[in-house]
Amino acid sequence: MGIQGTEVAKESSDIIILDDNFASVVKLTVNVAALIINVVAAISSGNVPLNAVQLLWVNLIMDTLGALALATEPPTDQLMKRTPVGRREPLVTNIMWRNLFIQAVYQVAVLLTLNFRGRDLLHLTQDTLEHSSKVKNSFIFNTFVLCQVFNEFNARKPEELNIFEGVSRNHLFLAVVSVTVVLQVIIIEFLGKFTSTVRLSWQLWLVSLAIAFISWPLALVGKFIPVPQTPLKNLILKCWPKKKKQGDEGAAPPPV
């Protein structure tokens, strides 16, 4: 913990949570996806599909609203069935890395495809280049936000198959998700000048929802992929060649 943690704990930790909130870890996926999308688009075409205001809104969803929704998740009886976790175990487990990788790859693949082929796939070639580009970028932004909203349900149960178990009892989670969706509709439909977006047709809204919905079955299938018990950092250290110490060159080989 960055605020309440002792200096000894900080020095011996791999990760320090600056705001003392475990839910802050869920923002990894969105930051990785947003970074890759904008970097690749900027290098290839010189234009970025997500501007600064849109990225601020996405980060607000995950860092504030998303963290608030997930941090208020009530405890379940399943927690008592978990084995104890050692003090040296990493905060981000291999299961979390697997889920993060699956969602990030899916979002990056879909949104980059829309960025480069969106005008053809969305049948916008009949419009002017300027208007079609605005519609395409607005659609990318809308789809990206909805992917984060749907992924909040996946983050509730990273290890369990049923991500909806107990969701009806968490009224704050449902309220945060509902408010996020309502605000997104308002941003797209009424705040276009502020966010540099244009209104989307109901067909494009349905396509955005369909793309975001795929993250649920994708996360379900991904949970059948086995992950090693050894922390990822330890696996990397095992594969990394050890440096020879001074004087090892002339040392005799160990007996067989």
C-alpha positions in Angstrom: 0.0 0.0 0.0 1.4 3.3 -1.0 -0.3 5.4 1.6 -0.7 3.2 4.7 2.1 0.8 3.9 5.4 0.9 5.9 8.7 1.7 4.2 9.9 -1.9 4.9 6.8 -3.3 3.1 7.3 -0.9 0.1 10.9 -1.8 -0.3 10.2 -5.6 -0.3 7.2 -5.3 -2.7 7.0 -5.9 -6.4 4.0 -3.6 -6.8 3.0 -0.6 -4.8 -0.7 0.5 -5.0 -0.4 4.3 -4.8 -4.1 4.9 -3.9 -4.4 1.9 -1.5 -7.2 0.5 -3.6 -6.9 -3.1 -4.9 -9.5 -2.3 -7.6 -7.0 0.0 -9.3 -5.4 -3.1 -10.9 -8.3 -3.6 -13.3 -7.3 -0.6 -15.3 -4.4 -2.5 -16.8 -6.4 -3.9 -19.8 -7.8 -0.6 -20.9 -4.5 1.2 -20.7 -2.6 -1.5 -22.7 -5.3 -1.5 -25.4 -5.6 2.3 -25.6 -1.8 2.7 -25.8 -1.4 0.1 -28.6 -4.3 1.4 -30.6 -3.2 5.0 -30.6 0.5 4.2 -31.1 -0.1 1.9 -34.1 -2.6 4.2 -35.7 -0.4 7.3 -35.2 2.7 5.5 -36.7 0.8 4.1 -39.7 -1.6 6.9 -40.6 -0.6 9.9 -38.5 -4.1 10.1 -37.0 -5.3 8.7 -33.7 -8.8 7.3 -33.2 -9.0 8.2 -29.5 -8.3 11.8 -28.6 -7.3 13.2 -25.2 -10.9 13.9 -24.0 -12.1 10.5 -25.0 -9.1 8.8 -23.2 -9.8 10.9 -20.1 -13.4 9.6 -20.1 -12.3 6.0 -20.5 -9.8 6.4 -17.7 -12.5 8.0 -15.5 -14.7 4.9 -16.2 -12.0 2.5 -15.1 -10.1 4.4 -12.4 -13.1 5.9 -10.6 -16.4 4.4 -11.6 -15.1 0.9 -12.3 -12.9 0.8 -9.2 -15.9 2.0 -7.1 -18.1 -0.7 -8.5 -15.6 -3.5 -8.0 -14.3 -2.4 -4.6 -17.9 -2.7 -3.2 -18.3 -6.3 -4.2 -19.6 -8.1 -1.1 -17.6 -11.2 0.1 -18.9 -14.7 -0.7 -18.5 -18.1 0.9 -16.1 -19.1 -1.9 -13.5 -16.9 -0.3 -13.2 -19.3 2.6 -12.4 -22.2 0.3 -9.3 -20.5 -1.2 -5.9 -21.7 0.0 -3.8 -19.2 1.9 -1.6 -16.8 -0.2 2.0 -16.4 0.8 3.3 -12.9 1.6 5.7 -13.1 -1.4 3.0 -14.1 -3.9 2.5 -11.4 -6.6 -0.6 -9.2 -6.5 -1.4 -9.9 -10.2 -1.7 -13.6 -10.5 -1.2 -15.7 -13.6 -5.0 -16.0 -13.9 -5.3 -12.2 -14.0 -2.5 -12.0 -16.6 -4.3 -14.6 -18.7 -7.6 -12.7 -18.6 -5.8 -9.4 -19.2 -4.0 -10.8 -22.2 -7.2 -12.3 -23.8 -9.2 -9.1 -23.4 -6.4 -6.8 -24.5 -5.6 -8.8 -27.6 -9.3 -9.0 -28.5 -9.9 -5.3 -28.1 -6.7 -4.3 -29.9 -7.5 -6.7 -32.8 -11.1 -5.5 -33.3 -10.4 -1.8 -32.9 -7.3 -1.8 -35.2 -9.4 -3.6 -37.8 -12.1 -1.0 -37.5 -9.5 1.8 -37.7 -8.0 0.6 -41.0 -11.0 -1.1 -42.6 -13.9 0.5 -40.7 -15.1 2.6 -43.7 -15.6 -0.5 -45.7 -16.9 -2.8 -42.9 -19.4 -0.2 -41.7 -20.5 0.7 -45.3 -19.4 4.4 -45.0 -17.7 4.6 -48.4 -20.7 6.6 -49.8 -20.2 9.5 -47.4 -17.5 12.1 -47.7 -14.1 11.2 -46.3 -14.3 13.7 -43.5 -17.7 12.6 -42.3 -17.0 8.9 -42.6 -13.8 9.3 -40.6 -15.7 11.1 -37.8 -18.4 8.3 -37.8 -15.7 5.6 -37.8 -13.7 7.2 -34.9 -16.9 7.8 -32.9 -17.8 4.2 -33.4 -14.4 3.0 -32.3 -14.6 5.2 -29.2 -18.1 3.9 -28.4 -17.1 0.3 -28.9 -14.0 0.8 -26.8 -16.1 2.2 -23.9 -18.7 -0.6 -24.1 -15.9 -3.2 -24.1 -14.7 -1.8 -20.8 -18.2 -1.8 -19.3 -18.8 -5.5 -20.3 -15.3 -6.4 -19.0 -16.2 -5.0 -15.6 -18.4 -8.1 -15.2 -15.5 -10.3 -16.2 -13.4 -8.6 -13.5 -15.9 -9.5 -10.8 -15.1 -13.2 -11.1 -11.7 -13.7 -12.7 -11.5 -17.4 -11.6 -15.1 -18.5 -11.7 -17.2 -19.5 -14.8 -20.4 -17.7 -13.7 -19.5 -14.0 -13.6 -23.1 -13.0 -12.9 -23.4 -14.9 -9.6 -24.5 -12.4 -6.9 -24.6 -9.4 -9.2 -28.2 -8.7 -8.3 -27.2 -8.2 -4.6 -24.6 -5.6 -5.5 -26.8 -2.6 -6.2 -24.0 -0.1 -6.3 -22.3 -2.1 -9.1 -25.4 -2.2 -11.2 -26.0 1.5 -10.5 -22.4 2.4 -11.6 -22.7 0.3 -14.8 -26.1 1.9 -15.6 -24.8 5.4 -15.0 -21.8 4.7 -17.2 -23.9 3.5 -20.1 -26.3 6.5 -19.8 -23.4 9.0 -19.7 -21.9 7.3 -22.8 -25.2 7.7 -24.7 -25.3 11.3 -23.7 -21.7 11.9 -24.8 -22.2 10.3 -28.2 -25.6 11.7 -28.9 -25.5 15.2 -27.4 -21.9 16.2 -26.5 -20.3 15.8 -29.9 -18.6 19.2 -30.0 -16.9 18.6 -26.6 -15.7 15.0 -27.4 -15.2 15.4 -31.2 -17.8 12.7 -31.9 -20.9 12.5 -34.1 -24.2 10.7 -33.5 -24.4 7.1 -34.4 -27.3 5.2 -35.9 -29.1 2.5 -34.0 -27.5 -0.1 -36.2 -24.0 1.1 -35.2 -25.1 1.0 -31.6 -26.2 -2.6 -32.0 -22.9 -3.5 -33.6 -21.0 -1.8 -30.8 -23.0 -3.8 -28.2 -22.4 -7.0 -30.2 -18.7 -6.5 -30.3 -18.6 -5.7 -26.5 -20.8 -8.7 -25.8 -18.2 -11.1 -27.3 -15.9 -10.4 -24.4 -18.2 -12.5 -22.2 -18.0 -15.8 -24.1 -14.3 -15.1 -24.8 -13.6 -14.8 -21.1 -15.5 -18.0 -20.5 -13.5 -19.9 -23.0 -10.3 -18.4 -21.7 -10.9 -19.8 -18.3 -10.4 -23.3 -19.6 -6.9 -22.4 -20.6 -4.6 -23.8 -17.9 -2.0 -21.4 -16.3 1.1 -22.5 -14.4 1.1 -22.2 -10.6 4.5 -20.5 -10.6 4.3 -16.7 -10.7 5.1 -15.2 -14.0 8.1 -13.3 -12.6 9.7 -16.5 -11.4 9.1 -18.2 -14.8 10.9 -15.3 -16.5 13.8 -15.5 -14.1 14.2 -19.2 -14.6 14.3 -18.7 -18.4 16.7 -15.8 -18.2 20.4 -16.8 -18.4 22.3 -16.2 -15.2 25.3 -13.9 -15.3 28.6 -15.5 -14.6 30.3 -14.4 -11.5 33.9 -13.2 -11.5 36.3 -16.1 -11.4 33.8 -18.6 -12.8 35.6 -18.8 -16.1 38.5 -20.6 -14.7 36.6 -22.8 -12.2 36.6 -26.5 -12.7 33.3 -28.0 -13.9 31.1 -29.7 -11.2 31.5 -33.5 -10.9 29.0 -35.6 -12.8 
